[in-house]
Amino acid sequence: MNTQQSFTDIEYQGRRRQTRRDIFLDVMNRIMPWKAWTEKVNPLYYSGERGRKPIPVERMLTGKM
């Protein structure tokens, strides 16, 4: 869903302070071979045949929503 940005959003878009979590995830995304990790984890990951649907492996490993 696209929402219209306000003037304040546009003005402060580049000024937002990076959190430690954001910095950590940026560094990890640069150095980690995520595709290789997900290929190794997928066969062992919960299949979701019963109960709740599992959260995708990529989201669990990278922390992106």
C-alpha positions as CSV (number, residue, x, y, z in Angstrom):
1,M,0.0,0.0,0.0
2,N,1.5,3.3,-1.1
3,T,0.9,6.2,1.2
4,Q,1.6,9.8,0.4
5,Q,4.7,11.2,2.1
6,S,4.4,14.4,4.1
7,F,6.8,17.3,3.7
8,T,8.3,16.4,7.1
9,D,8.9,12.8,5.9
10,I,10.7,14.0,2.8
11,E,12.8,16.5,4.7
12,Y,14.0,14.1,7.4
13,Q,14.2,11.0,5.2
14,G,18.0,11.3,5.0
15,R,18.5,12.6,8.5
16,R,17.1,9.6,10.4
17,R,19.6,8.3,13.0
18,Q,20.7,4.7,12.4
19,T,20.1,2.3,15.2
20,R,22.7,-0.3,16.3
21,R,20.4,-2.9,14.8
22,D,20.3,-1.1,11.4
23,I,24.1,-0.8,11.4
24,F,24.5,-4.5,12.4
25,L,22.1,-5.7,9.7
26,D,23.8,-3.6,7.0
27,V,27.2,-5.0,7.9
28,M,25.8,-8.6,8.0
29,N,24.1,-8.1,4.6
30,R,27.4,-7.1,3.1
31,I,29.5,-10.0,4.4
32,M,27.1,-12.9,4.7
33,P,26.3,-15.2,1.7
34,W,22.6,-15.3,2.6
35,K,21.6,-17.5,-0.4
36,A,24.1,-20.2,0.7
37,W,22.8,-20.1,4.3
38,T,19.2,-20.4,3.3
39,E,19.9,-23.4,1.1
40,K,21.6,-25.1,4.0
41,V,18.8,-24.3,6.5
42,N,15.8,-24.9,4.3
43,P,15.9,-28.8,4.5
44,L,16.1,-28.6,8.3
45,Y,13.5,-25.8,8.8
46,Y,10.0,-26.4,10.1
47,S,7.8,-27.3,7.1
48,G,4.5,-26.0,8.6
49,E,2.5,-29.1,7.8
50,R,0.5,-28.8,11.0
51,G,-0.3,-25.7,13.0
52,R,0.8,-22.2,12.2
53,K,2.5,-21.3,9.0
54,P,6.3,-20.9,9.5
55,I,8.0,-17.6,9.1
56,P,10.1,-17.7,5.9
57,V,13.8,-18.6,6.4
58,E,15.0,-15.5,4.7
59,R,13.1,-13.3,7.2
60,M,14.4,-15.3,10.2
61,L,18.0,-15.1,9.1
62,T,18.1,-11.5,7.8
63,G,15.7,-9.9,10.1
64,K,14.0,-8.0,7.3
65,M,10.2,-7.6,7.5
